[in-house]
Amino acid sequence: MADPASPGERCECGEVRLAPEASVPLAGFSKELRLAADAERYRFPFALRGEIPFPVHIVFSPSERRAEIKAGDLKAYRVSGVASPCEAQRHWIVWWRTGRVTRTFAAPRRAGRFPGMAPSSS
């Protein structure tokens, strides 16, 4: 049988099937969710940029109906009102593909004068 999280295996929702985990790197997840008595942990591969899939981790509490999803050293994405980890996964994928804020620092051009400097009066 194939690894349930292999990129070829799909869930009935159409996304990559979640693989249950006994433990995950818990740094970055909230203490409350990590310590919830019914906390469940999952992972799935996802190509953050390009084509190379990275492991994305989910910590989900069925009683609290909330989850946190985290990839690498990124800040955990929190979602509430979800009935399953699969639903949390779908929220995260939609957020990653369309709704996340992508602000990058743009250094000023090196040509021309510094913005905000008044022209010298000679």
N, C-alpha and C positions, 0 to 999 in steps of 0.2 A: 504494500500500500504506500502511496506517495505521502510525503510530508504534507499535512493539511494546510501549511502556510506557503507551499510552493506557488510561484506565480501562475501556474497553469490551473490550479484548483480554485474554483469560484464558488462563493456562497450562493444560496438561492436569490439573494438580493442583487447579485451581479458583481459584487466586490470580491476582493481576495479573501478567502476563508481565514477566519481567526484561529490562531493556535493557542491553546491554553498554556500558561506558564506557572510553574511552581514559585518562581521568584523572578523579579526583574530589577534592574537598577532603579532604586526608589528615589534617588536624588531628584528633586524637582517636582515631585508629587506632594500634595498637601498631606500633612500628618493625619488630619481627620479621616481622609479617605483611605490612606494606607492602613490605619488602625481599625477601620470598620470591621466588625465581626464577620460580615458576609462579603468582604472585598474579594473580587475575582480579578485575575490578571491574564492578559492576552497580548499577543503580538501579531503583526502582519507586515509583510514586506511592501515598501512603497518607494517609488523613484521620486525623491524630492526634487532633484534637478537632473536632467539627462535621462539615462536609461538604467543606471545602476540602482537597484532597490536597497534601501536601508531598513533596518527593523524599526517599527513604530510600536510603542507600548501603550496599552490601555489598562487603567485600573478602574473597575466598575463596581458600584454598590447597588444591588437590586432593591434593597429596602429604601435607600435614599434616592433612587432613580437618578443618579448622577455619575459622571465619569470624567476622568482626566486622560488626555491623550498626549503623548510626548514622543518626539523624534530627536535623537541625539542630544545635543546640549541646548536645544530650543526650549523656551518656556512652555510649560504644560498648557494645553488648550482645555478649558473647562466647559462642560456641557451639562445642563440639568434637564430633568423632565424626559429622560430617555428610558425606555423599557428594556433595552438589551444592549450588550456591548456592540452588536452589529449596527444598531441604530446610531450609537456614538461614533463608530467608525465612519459611517456615511456622512454624519455632520462634519467630522474632521476633514474628510476628503473634499467635500464641497467647499469648506472654508479654505483649505490649502489651495485648491484650484482657482477659486473665484473671489472669495471674500476677505482674504487676509490683506493686511496693509503691508505694502512693500515699499518702504521708504529707505532709500540709500543716501548716504552722504555724497554730495557732489561737490568736489573741490572747485574753487573758482579757477577759471581759465588762467593760464600762466601768461598769456599775451594781453597787452593793454594795461590800463591802470587798475588799481585796486578799487573795487566798488565802494563807494562811500567817501572816497578822497576827492576833495575839490581840486580842480585844475590849479596849478601853481600860477601865480600872477607875476610874470617877469617883466 
